[in-house]
Amino acid sequence: MTQNKIAPELVAEFKAHDKHTSALAFVPGGLELLSGGFSGQARIWSTGDWSSAGELVGHTGSVNGFGLSGDGSLLITASSDKTVRLWDLPGRTEIATLGKHRKQVLAVDLSADGGLAATGSYDGTVVVWSMPAQSETTRIKIGDRVSSVAFHPVKPWLATARVSDDVLVLEPDGGEVVRLAAGGPVSSVGWTRDGEFLIGVGANVVRLWSREDWEVVRTFEVATTWLAPFAVNSDSSLLAIGWEHHVGIWKADVDEPAAVIEELPKGVYNLSFSEDDKVLAMGAADGRVRVWRV
C-alpha cells in the first residue's frame, strides 16, 4: 500500500428503511447514528452494535436532513412534507413544528452556538429560524431550488447551494457576503470544521474556496452526477464524496483518491464521519446503511 492509500473495512451493513435512506448523521458523543427514510421515518441506531435505539414519529414525507445541537440534545429535521420540526432527541419526542415551506424541504443546518437554524427548500427560499423563540426570523428568496445549507463554524455566515451556477454566502438577515462562480450547478456545500475553506460539490467537479479571499485553492474532477453528497472529517484531512455506485475518499492536498469503494447500489444519498473520525457511514437508495472503518 502506498503512503497515500487507505483501505476502508466494512464493519456494519443493515437495512434502515424500506426505501431510500435520504438523510444520515452521527449524534455528538458518538453513541448514536440518525437515519432518515423516504417514507417519513427518522430512526436512531446504537453505534455499539448498530441495533435500533428508537424512532421519531411525525413526518409524512421523506426526511431529508438533520441539524443537531452541539450536545446532541436537540434535533431539527427537514422533510418533503414541507415541515421543519424540532425534537428532544434523548426523549424521542417532538417539541414543536417550527413552520413550513411551500415545497419540500431538502436542507437544514444549526449554527455552532445553537441559536439559529436554517432550512432550504425547492420553493427557492432559505428560512432562518430562532431556536430560543422557536419561530421564523427571516425568509430569503434566492430564486432557485435550494439543495444544501451550511453555517460557518465561527462567522455569522450561511453557505447555500441551489440549482444555479454559483454559490451564495449570506448573512442570517439575508445580506449577501459573496457570490462564488461555480461553473455549473452545485448540489452540496459545507465548511471544513476549522472554517478555513468552503467546499462545493456539483456535477463532475469539486471546488474549495479560501475563506480569506474567496479564491479557489483546489479543483478536482470526480465523475459525479448532480446529486453528490460529501463529508469531511474533524481535522479536514479526509474528504469523502459519493456518486452513482461509488464512494471516494481523498486525503488533503492529494489529487488522486486514497480509496474508492465500488460496486455500491446506485444512489449514494449521504455520508457522515463519526465524531472520532474512525468510521464513515453511508446511506443509499436501497434503504441500507453501510459503515466502514477508515
C-alpha positions as semicolon CSV with decimal commas, in nm:
position;residue;x (nm);y (nm);z (nm)
1;M;0,000;0,000;0,000
2;T;0,139;0,340;-0,095
3;Q;0,156;0,620;0,157
4;N;-0,147;0,792;0,006
5;K;-0,370;0,483;0,006
6;I;-0,610;0,372;0,275
7;A;-0,813;0,051;0,292
8;P;-1,166;0,104;0,429
9;E;-1,300;-0,201;0,612
10;L;-1,675;-0,268;0,608
11;V;-1,777;-0,315;0,973
12;A;-2,156;-0,292;0,951
13;E;-2,439;-0,310;0,700
14;F;-2,806;-0,306;0,791
15;K;-3,150;-0,232;0,649
16;A;-3,254;0,105;0,789
17;H;-3,555;0,188;0,570
18;D;-3,789;0,020;0,323
19;K;-3,697;0,273;0,056
20;H;-3,420;0,532;0,022
21;T;-3,206;0,630;0,319
22;S;-3,239;1,000;0,249
23;A;-3,050;1,151;0,547
24;L;-2,771;1,043;0,781
25;A;-2,585;1,198;1,075
26;F;-2,384;1,087;1,377
27;V;-2,509;1,230;1,706
28;P;-2,248;1,425;1,907
29;G;-2,098;1,192;2,165
30;G;-2,066;0,911;1,912
31;L;-2,315;0,669;2,064
32;E;-2,592;0,702;1,807
33;L;-2,647;0,739;1,433
34;L;-2,955;0,902;1,280
35;S;-3,109;0,794;0,951
36;G;-3,394;0,949;0,757
37;G;-3,626;0,745;0,540
38;F;-3,814;0,815;0,218
39;S;-4,143;0,720;0,384
40;G;-4,112;0,968;0,671
41;Q;-3,918;0,777;0,934
42;A;-3,637;0,925;1,141
43;R;-3,463;0,635;1,310
44;I;-3,189;0,609;1,571
45;W;-2,924;0,338;1,581
46;S;-2,678;0,240;1,852
47;T;-2,320;0,260;1,725
48;G;-2,223;-0,012;1,972
49;D;-2,395;-0,292;1,781
50;W;-2,594;-0,098;1,515
51;S;-2,922;-0,208;1,666
52;S;-3,238;0,006;1,672
53;A;-3,240;0,263;1,953
54;G;-3,561;0,448;1,875
55;E;-3,771;0,630;1,618
56;L;-3,908;0,981;1,583
57;V;-4,267;0,976;1,459
58;G;-4,437;1,271;1,291
59;H;-4,320;1,336;0,936
60;T;-4,536;1,214;0,649
61;G;-4,278;1,265;0,374
62;S;-3,913;1,187;0,317
63;V;-3,681;1,301;0,598
64;N;-3,410;1,480;0,400
65;G;-3,177;1,636;0,656
66;F;-3,074;1,669;1,021
67;G;-2,949;1,964;1,222
68;L;-2,804;1,877;1,564
69;S;-2,712;2,086;1,864
70;G;-2,356;2,057;1,992
71;D;-2,461;1,846;2,292
72;G;-2,690;1,624;2,086
73;S;-3,000;1,713;2,287
74;L;-3,190;1,900;2,015
75;L;-3,257;1,784;1,661
76;I;-3,413;1,967;1,368
77;T;-3,550;1,769;1,074
78;A;-3,627;1,880;0,719
79;S;-3,886;1,688;0,522
80;S;-4,059;1,657;0,188
81;D;-4,387;1,702;0,378
82;K;-4,281;2,073;0,374
83;T;-4,239;2,095;0,753
84;V;-3,943;2,176;0,977
85;R;-3,962;2,007;1,316
86;L;-3,776;2,037;1,645
87;W;-3,718;1,730;1,864
88;D;-3,597;1,638;2,209
89;L;-3,362;1,367;2,088
90;P;-3,289;1,190;2,420
91;G;-3,662;1,193;2,499
92;R;-3,757;1,084;2,145
93;T;-4,037;1,343;2,139
94;E;-4,137;1,633;1,915
95;I;-4,107;1,975;2,079
96;A;-4,257;2,183;1,801
97;T;-4,327;2,215;1,433
98;L;-4,125;2,530;1,365
99;G;-4,304;2,606;1,039
100;K;-4,337;2,519;0,674
101;H;-4,204;2,587;0,327
102;R;-4,427;2,587;0,020
103;K;-4,244;2,287;-0,125
104;Q;-4,028;2,001;0,003
105;V;-3,751;2,095;0,245
106;L;-3,421;1,942;0,136
107;A;-3,160;2,100;0,365
108;V;-3,113;2,202;0,725
109;D;-2,828;2,316;0,948
110;L;-2,788;2,453;1,300
111;S;-2,547;2,733;1,389
112;A;-2,249;2,646;1,607
113;D;-2,392;2,833;1,908
114;G;-2,731;2,669;1,863
115;G;-2,914;2,999;1,836
116;L;-3,020;2,975;1,473
117;A;-3,132;2,710;1,230
118;A;-3,155;2,741;0,853
119;T;-3,355;2,539;0,603
120;G;-3,354;2,530;0,224
121;S;-3,640;2,424;0,001
122;Y;-3,739;2,357;-0,357
123;D;-3,960;2,665;-0,324
124;G;-3,643;2,871;-0,377
125;T;-3,620;3,006;-0,024
126;V;-3,387;2,982;0,272
127;V;-3,559;3,030;0,607
128;V;-3,368;3,125;0,921
129;W;-3,528;3,019;1,249
130;S;-3,469;3,143;1,604
131;M;-3,417;2,846;1,830
132;P;-3,492;3,029;2,159
133;A;-3,817;3,167;2,015
134;Q;-3,887;2,854;1,807
135;S;-4,004;3,077;1,524
136;E;-3,911;3,207;1,179
137;T;-3,695;3,520;1,172
138;T;-3,607;3,566;0,804
139;R;-3,728;3,422;0,475
140;I;-3,477;3,477;0,194
141;K;-3,587;3,430;-0,168
142;I;-3,288;3,324;-0,376
143;G;-3,475;3,216;-0,686
144;D;-3,371;2,855;-0,732
145;R;-3,426;2,518;-0,566
146;V;-3,208;2,510;-0,255
147;S;-3,040;2,173;-0,201
148;S;-2,785;2,247;0,074
149;V;-2,723;2,500;0,354
150;A;-2,426;2,520;0,591
151;F;-2,346;2,763;0,873
152;H;-1,985;2,873;0,911
153;P;-1,844;2,732;1,238
154;V;-1,734;3,078;1,361
155;K;-1,856;3,360;1,137
156;P;-2,226;3,457;1,108
157;W;-2,239;3,324;0,752
158;L;-2,460;3,073;0,576
159;A;-2,347;2,900;0,255
160;T;-2,619;2,783;0,017
161;A;-2,625;2,555;-0,288
162;R;-2,902;2,582;-0,544
163;V;-2,980;2,479;-0,900
164;S;-2,759;2,756;-1,034
165;D;-2,401;2,816;-1,144
166;D;-2,297;2,994;-0,827
167;V;-2,277;2,950;-0,451
168;L;-2,418;3,221;-0,225
169;V;-2,278;3,301;0,117
170;L;-2,533;3,502;0,315
171;E;-2,574;3,684;0,644
172;P;-2,857;3,545;0,860
173;D;-3,066;3,851;0,770
174;G;-3,029;3,777;0,401
175;G;-2,745;4,015;0,322
176;E;-2,505;3,882;0,061
177;V;-2,147;3,819;0,177
178;V;-2,018;3,681;-0,153
179;R;-2,138;3,512;-0,471
180;L;-1,894;3,249;-0,597
181;A;-1,890;3,131;-0,957
182;A;-1,906;2,752;-0,965
183;G;-1,912;2,682;-1,338
184;G;-2,216;2,458;-1,303
185;P;-2,490;2,356;-1,060
186;V;-2,366;2,273;-0,709
187;S;-2,567;2,023;-0,507
188;S;-2,379;2,024;-0,175
189;V;-2,187;2,283;0,026
190;G;-2,007;2,268;0,358
191;W;-1,720;2,416;0,553
192;T;-1,411;2,246;0,683
193;R;-1,451;2,223;1,058
194;D;-1,196;2,496;1,121
195;G;-1,391;2,723;0,886
196;E;-1,092;2,798;0,665
197;F;-1,238;2,653;0,345
198;L;-1,576;2,627;0,176
199;I;-1,640;2,309;-0,023
200;G;-1,880;2,287;-0,315
201;V;-1,961;1,963;-0,496
202;G;-2,153;1,953;-0,824
203;A;-2,163;1,765;-1,149
204;N;-1,813;1,629;-1,217
205;V;-1,623;1,886;-1,013
206;V;-1,528;1,970;-0,655
207;R;-1,409;2,319;-0,557
208;L;-1,251;2,450;-0,240
209;W;-1,260;2,824;-0,178
210;S;-1,043;3,003;0,078
211;R;-1,240;3,195;0,340
212;E;-0,973;3,465;0,345
213;D;-1,007;3,589;-0,015
214;W;-1,268;3,356;-0,170
215;E;-1,018;3,233;-0,426
216;V;-1,037;2,874;-0,549
217;V;-0,749;2,689;-0,386
218;R;-0,826;2,345;-0,519
219;T;-1,033;2,195;-0,800
220;F;-1,051;1,832;-0,898
221;E;-1,273;1,627;-1,123
222;V;-1,494;1,350;-0,993
223;A;-1,739;1,155;-1,208
224;T;-2,034;1,273;-1,004
225;T;-2,392;1,330;-1,104
226;W;-2,563;1,648;-0,987
227;L;-2,654;1,476;-0,660
228;A;-2,315;1,433;-0,492
229;P;-2,311;1,408;-0,111
230;F;-1,986;1,461;0,076
231;A;-1,843;1,455;0,428
232;V;-1,525;1,599;0,575
233;N;-1,363;1,468;0,892
234;S;-1,280;1,674;1,200
235;D;-0,926;1,784;1,110
236;S;-1,007;1,822;0,739
237;S;-0,756;1,553;0,648
238;L;-1,016;1,335;0,470
239;L;-1,289;1,425;0,223
240;A;-1,541;1,160;0,120
241;I;-1,762;1,204;-0,188
242;G;-2,037;0,977;-0,313
243;W;-2,160;0,927;-0,669
244;E;-2,358;0,661;-0,855
245;H;-2,210;0,326;-0,737
246;H;-1,902;0,471;-0,563
247;V;-1,762;0,645;-0,259
248;G;-1,421;0,807;-0,296
249;I;-1,200;0,922;-0,009
250;W;-0,934;1,187;-0,065
251;K;-0,653;1,297;0,162
252;A;-0,581;1,668;0,195
253;D;-0,379;1,822;-0,092
254;V;-0,363;1,494;-0,288
255;D;-0,540;1,486;-0,624
256;E;-0,576;1,109;-0,652
257;P;-0,821;0,937;-0,417
258;A;-0,675;0,741;-0,127
259;A;-0,957;0,489;-0,168
260;V;-1,253;0,423;-0,398
261;I;-1,526;0,191;-0,274
262;E;-1,702;0,039;-0,575
263;E;-1,998;-0,184;-0,660
264;L;-2,234;0,005;-0,431
265;P;-2,605;0,046;-0,508
266;K;-2,681;0,330;-0,746
267;G;-2,788;0,632;-0,547
268;V;-2,538;0,720;-0,274
269;Y;-2,750;0,973;-0,087
270;N;-2,549;1,077;0,216
271;L;-2,222;1,035;0,403
272;S;-2,114;1,108;0,761
273;F;-1,790;1,070;0,954
274;S;-1,812;0,970;1,319
275;E;-1,704;1,225;1,577
276;D;-1,377;1,039;1,640
277;D;-1,317;1,005;1,262
278;K;-1,277;0,628;1,291
279;V;-1,571;0,532;1,073
280;L;-1,759;0,660;0,769
281;A;-2,129;0,583;0,726
282;M;-2,325;0,588;0,400
283;G;-2,697;0,583;0,327
284;A;-2,817;0,471;-0,016
285;A;-3,117;0,422;-0,242
286;D;-3,156;0,059;-0,135
287;G;-3,255;0,170;0,217
288;R;-2,940;0,027;0,373
289;V;-2,670;0,189;0,583
290;R;-2,310;0,078;0,537
291;V;-2,030;0,165;0,778
292;W;-1,656;0,145;0,708
293;R;-1,362;0,176;0,942
294;V;-1,124;0,429;0,784
